Amino acid sequence: MKNVSAIVISEHGEPATVAKLCDIELPDPAEGEVRVRVLLAPINPADINVLEGKYPIRPELPGVPGVEGVGVVEESAHGFEKGTRVLLPHRFGTWRAAGNAKAAELVAVPAHVPDEQAAMLRINPATALCMLREFVKLGPGDWVFQNAGNSAVGRCVVQMCRHYGWKSLSVVRREELLGELGDIGADAVLLDSTELPRLGAKLALNAVGGDSATRLAAALANGGTIVTYGAMARQPLRIPNGQLIFNDIAWRGFWVSRWYQNAIPEARAAMFAELFRLVGSGVVATPVEAIYPLAEIARALEHAAKSGRAGKVLLRCAE
């Protein structure tokens, strides 16, 4: 038994207020578990929603937030050598200096993948890759439309499309982003509320909802699919009857947590192998704007909540 630093919430509310730095007791690893020292963990929108009490899945209170991160194995056990870097599993609660994780749920990180990118690999790049792979069979030159093109998922979509020979059209809400997304490979970038061109796109990815999603779906080819994975506008989807009846547009949803629950081990291993290749080679890179120690959690959360950020905010959990 030892004490380790962790961010703990005992109630839901204003994130910077309810997130507290505490010492918690860490028992010895149980059978099948590995002790992991946490290096870096991002602050994702879902994490903020958890603190606010608005996310559908909430940790038991008091609890440690954090849905992803990268750590290092402290002692050799269950096939992992001491010093092996690993992706941390869902439900681990990554905003802590150290913890015990089931060995079967850890994923070893190749040496060529940087710590910062590994910490952010399990959610946003995985979401982008799964949506591009699992709903529509894309061929060379096919178009993918999306809103929230400047989001972490949106940037991954742009970079993956460029790499695999698909074309991407991204909708954004700020004019300064038009050139920025073009610089990382977007084939077209338009302001939201703009009428979208009909380019025969078979797939659209929606993280906004409301009228923005309706415009995306309206620009799809007959028989196209729109996949909703977020609701940034906090507005319900508005699905015109004609899109379903006359255009045969399919409206689908995606949640990466469910994908992890349902995917067979071989599918998860193949996805991680592909992501490690993409991230390790620099094809996919998520910008980082700031890294804070756990002791500065309030500042980190306030920074992460700001609009117009140029990158993710990470927590340095253990020195």
N, C-alpha and C positions, 0 to 999 in steps of 0.2 A: 504494500500500500504506500502511495506517495501522493503529495499534493502537486497539482499543476495549475497554471493560469488558464482561464477560459472566460469567454463571454457568456453570460447566463441571463436569460429572461425569466422573470417570475410572473409577468402579466403582459398583456398586449396594450399597445398605445403608440405614442410618438417614439420612433425608433431610437433617436439619440438619448431619450430619457429612460426607456425600459431596458436597454442593453447595458449591463454592468460587468466590469472586470472583477472576477472572483477567483479564489483558490478553491478547487474542487478535489475530492479524493479520487485517485485513480487506483483501482485494485490491480493485483497481478493478472496477467492475461489468463483467461479461462482456456479449457481444452479447445483447440482449433483456432485460437486467436493469436494475433501478432501485435506486439507493442510498436506503435508508429509515432514518430515525432513529426508534427505538422510544420511544414515549411511556409507555404503560402496558401491563402484561400481568398477567392474573390467575393465582392459584395454584389450579388445579382438582384434584379428587380424582385424576383420571387422571395429572396431573403428579406427584403424590406417589407413585402406583403405579409410574410410570416410574423415579423415583429409587430406589424399593425393589427394582426388578427384577421387579415383579409384573404389569406391563402387557404385553399380547400384542405390541404394537409398541414397539420400543425404539430410541433413537437409537444410531448407531455411537459407540463410546467411543474417546477422549474426545468428548463432545458437549455441546451446549447444549440444555437442556430448554425447555419452554414451547410449548403447542399453539395459543395464540391471543393476540391483542393488537392495539393500534392504533398506527400510526406516521405519520410525515410525510415526504413525498418531499423529498430534500435538493437535487436538481438536476432541472430539467425534462428529461424523456426519455420517448420511446415513448408520447406522448399524455397524460402526467401532468405538470402544471405544478408547479414548485417550491412547496412549502408545502401541497400537497394531502394531506389526511388519508386514510389507507388502512387497511383491514383486512388483517392479515398472513396469509399462507397457511399451511396445514398443512405440517409438516416444516420450517418456517423456523427454529424454535428462538428463541422470542420473548424469552427472559430475557437480553437483550443491549442495549447502548446503540445499536447500529446494525448493519445488515447489508444484503446484496444479495438482492433477490427478483426472480423473473421477473415482468415487467410484466403478462403475460397472467393471472397468478394474483392480482393485487391488485384490491381492490374499493374504489372511491372512497366516502368517507363524507360524506353531506350535512351542511351546516353546522349544522342544527338538532339533530343527534344529539350529546349530550355525550361527551367523551372516555372517561369511566369506563364508560358504557353501551356505547359502541362496542367497547371492549377486551374486553367479555364477551359480545358478540352472536353470535359465530360458532359457539359450542358449545351452551350451554344453551337460549337462546331458539330456536335453529334446531332442536334436538332436539325441543322441545315442539311447535313449529309443524308439523314434518314428521309427528310421530306423530299429531297431531290431524287432519291433512289426508289422509294417504296410506293408512290402513288401513280406515277406516269412513267412510261418507258420513253426516255428522252434520247433523241438521235442527234448527230452532228448538225449544228446550226439551229436547233430548236430554241424557241424563246421561252424564258421563264420571267413572269411578271411578279413584282412584290411591292408592298408598301413597307414603311419603316426601313428603308434601304440602308440607313446609317446606323441601325441598331447592330449589336454584336452578331446576332444571327444573320441579319441582312448583309453585313460585310463578308461573312463567311460564304453566303450564297453567291455573291458577286465573284469572289475569288475562286470558288469551286467551279462555277460556270465557265469562267475564263480558262481554267486549267483543262476541263473536260470537253471544251469545244461547243458549249451551249451559249446562247446569247441571253443577256439579262437586261431587263428594264426595271429600274427602281424608282419608286415614288417617294419623295421626301417633303418635309414641311418647311425647310429653310433654304433660301436661295444659295447661301454660301456652300451648301453641300453638293451642289450640282457638279462642280469641277472636282471636288474631293473624291467622290465615288468613281468618277471617270478615271482618276489617277490610279485607282486600284483595279480597274478592269471592267467597269460597267459599260455596256454598249449604249445605253440610253438612260438618262436621269431626268425626271420631270417633277415639277411641283405638284403636290396633291391639289385636288380640285380641277386639275387639267384633264380634258378629255383624252383618253388613252387611245393610241392607234390600234387598229386591228391588224395584227401581224401573224395571226395563226397560232398564237400561244396555246399550248395544251395544259399548262400548269401555272397557277398563281398562288402566292403565299401571303397570307393575311395576318398581321400582328396588331392591327388597329381596330377593325370593326366599323360599324356604322356605315356612312355613305362611302367611305374610302374602300371598304370591302366590296360594296355593290358595284362601284366603278371598275374595280379589278375584274370581277366576274363578268361584267358586261363586255369587256374587251377580249374575253377568251374565245377561241374557236368552238364551234359546236362540238359537244361531247367533252369539253375541257373540265378540269378539276381545280377547285379552289380549296386550299387547306388553311384552316385557321389554327394558329398556335398562340395567339395573344389577343389582348383587348385593351390596347393602350388608351383608346378614346373613351373607354368605359361606356360604350353605346352598343345596343343590341344589333345583331345582324339583321339586315333588311333584304329579304330574298324575293325579288319579283317573281310572280308566277310564271311569266313568260320565259325566264331563264331556265326554269325546270321543265316546262312543257315543250317549248319550241326549240330551245338551244341545248337541252339535255345536259345542263351544267351540273356537275356533282359537287356538293358542299360537304367537305370532310373536316375532321378535327385531328390535331396531333398534340400529344403530351409525352415528352421524352421519358418521364418517370414511368409511365405505363409501358412504353417500349422496352425499358430495361426489365420490367417485371415479366413481360411476356416473351421476350426474345430467348431463343435457345442459346446455350453457351457458345456454340460455333458461330452464330450470327453476331454475338457481342464481340467475340475475338476478332472476327473479320472486320467489323466496323472500327475497332480500336487500331488494328494494324493499318487500315487505310488512313485513319486520322493521324497516326504517328508519322506515316510517310508524308502526308500533306503538310503537317505542321513542322516536322523535322527538316523538310527541304525548303521551308519558307513560302510555299505556295499559299498556305493559309496562316495569317498572323493577326492576332487581336491586339490592338494598341493598348498600352497601359499608361494611364495618366498620373497615378500616384500610388505609393505603397506606404501604409501606416502600421506602426506596431499595435498590438492589442490594447495597450494602455491608452491609445488615442482613438478609441472606438467611436466616441461621439463626433469627433472631427471627421473621421472616415465616413461615417454614415451621412453626415451633412454634405460632404463632398460628393458622395455617390448619388445623392438625391438631386443634385443640381442638373438642370437642363443645359444642353450645349457642351457637355464634356467631350473631350477628344479621345477618351479611352476609358478603360475600366479602372476601378479602384480596388486594390488588393490589401489584404491584411498579412503582415509578417507575423506568424504565430509563434515561432520559436527561433531563438538566435543560434 
